[in-house]
């Protein structure tokens, strides 16, 4: 902690000066335990794609005449999609663009923002890109549980057509139970994720191996010329199939997003040594089965095993899809928490479900909203092949944004040669845009849903962000400079009373409204006064010895800044403990009062946002979670003073 820092101001300490690269990552080690844990959490989505991906690729609606060449072409596209998009782009390149070890679209956005001056057009473009990519992730978080669980339960139809009427009710029941257990936390269940998913990958790998042994000629599909020839011969229909091929890549973004939990090396080991070989074996096995039995296209995954093994496979597939769904739901919680701290989402209730793991959280509003939307999607689309049309657009959009932000990091942060960056990023964008255009052809068949959802989320997040910027500007334009006012006040001080007053402020250079109201109405000044600003840095975590900066203004008046990373949760009592630990100041909680401004925001004709967006922001502001709850301020020590703010 730094004390009496003469340079302490709002413009100082806005963000850390050091930008971390992979060689600065914490040494997590590449133990088998971490790899096992990563297999259980990271690869659930991409690992369950064999349930529906090839089934959609060979859908009769695409109009592709079934032939051996078509099988070789599609399997070749699957193989090279894994090689280029997952292995080369994400595992080898994008995972190097970490933010102090953290990955994900918002962490990458925060890293790229360090390369642009605050308030510049480039910074705003980076923010808009990152926020839009994050918004599209919510579409993925809704469709993944729906399509994964539904495709697993549809295996019951292979056992008997009579089970068809039970598919939807069973799927909805499983999803409801999944969302209801979220509030209990996933620590206990999480310990089982790794072993279960390891069994899953072993099973699907053996299923594929059994088929390719019977027809090893399928391995000729490794030759990319089969994919090229397929696209040349089938033109538009081949392009539509390319959109279905993309389904094998859903979940690739999770490799990057979950990097902070396990480290890059365990994820890379899990992908190259376990997940990718098993997935390729299964997809090649399905292709080999098609060559021998074209009728298997109806439900290729479950028809790979003898009838006696179908029911146990349905059970295992259901468990695997629940795990995949659990991972994406937890990802939605984590990303929303990051967005709150970065200033893109209003405060809302966050419950920590584990005393040991800081990343295990539960957000009731997000949980129940996801449940309603997921169930609605299942009821609306009814079948996994219908949902496949909606799947893909959200993920491809996020992938393109990731590529764009990674290009900024490569050029500005890593200082790579411009030509090299252009070649690498250009190659990735060609593939990304090819998949995006192929998926855009499915807009009328359901692809409109994730686009509509993403657009709605983008509107809300950008409205909140820009509204807060207007509030900050209002506070700066109309605020009273703190140090000058205090110096003037101390020349003729008001009556001092016992105790400590802590005033939360949005700006360390200006007086909070709550202080002025208290002085105006009560005509007293506490024995000790602290002006406290909680800042969020664009790094995931901040060390405790760097968290607190304190400035002594004299006469028992202090200015304090507490800094947190976007993966942390501010805690008022912890802040007081750190101040005590690093100074001679002591706090008696029963003799300490916390003062907050409870603003009422009013939209006006003052230039800012459009009037309807200002009204939307006012509604969001009034319904946001309470500051006192978010900062964990004891309610019996809280004083709230109202103020009216026009934007």
Secondary structure, DSSP 8 states (H G I E B T S, - for coil): -EES-TT-STTTTSS-S----GGGS------HHHHHHHHHHTSHHHHTGGGTHHHHHT-GGG-----HHHHHHHHHHHHHHIIIIIIIIIIIIGGGS-BTTB-SHHHHHHHHHTTS-TTSHHHHHHHHHHHHHHHHHHHHHHHHHHHHHHHHHTTHHHH-GGGGGGHHHHHHHHHHHHHHGGGG-SHHHHHHHHHHHHHHHHHHHHHHHHHHHH-GGGGGGGSHHHHHHHHHHHHHHHHHHHHHHGGGGTTHHHHHHTHHHH-HHHHHHHIIIIIHHHHHHHHHHHHHHHHH-GGGGGGTTGGGS-GGGHHHHHHHHHHHHHHHHHHHHHHHHHHHHHHHHHTSS-----EE--SS-TT-EE-HHHHHHHHHHHHHHHHHH-SHHHHHHHSSHHHHHHHHHHHHHHHHIIIIIS---HHHHHHHHHHHHHHHHHHHHHHHTTGGGTTHHHHHHHHHHHHHHHHHHHHHHHHHHHHHHH--BHHHHHHHHGGG--EEEEEEEEEE-S-TTB--HHHHHHHHHH-EEEEEEEEEEEEE-SSS---GGGTEEEEEEETTEEEEEEEE-TTS---HHHHHHHHHHTSS----GGGEEEEEEEEEEE--SSSSS-HHHHHHHHHHHHHS--HHHHTT--GGGEEEEEEEEE-
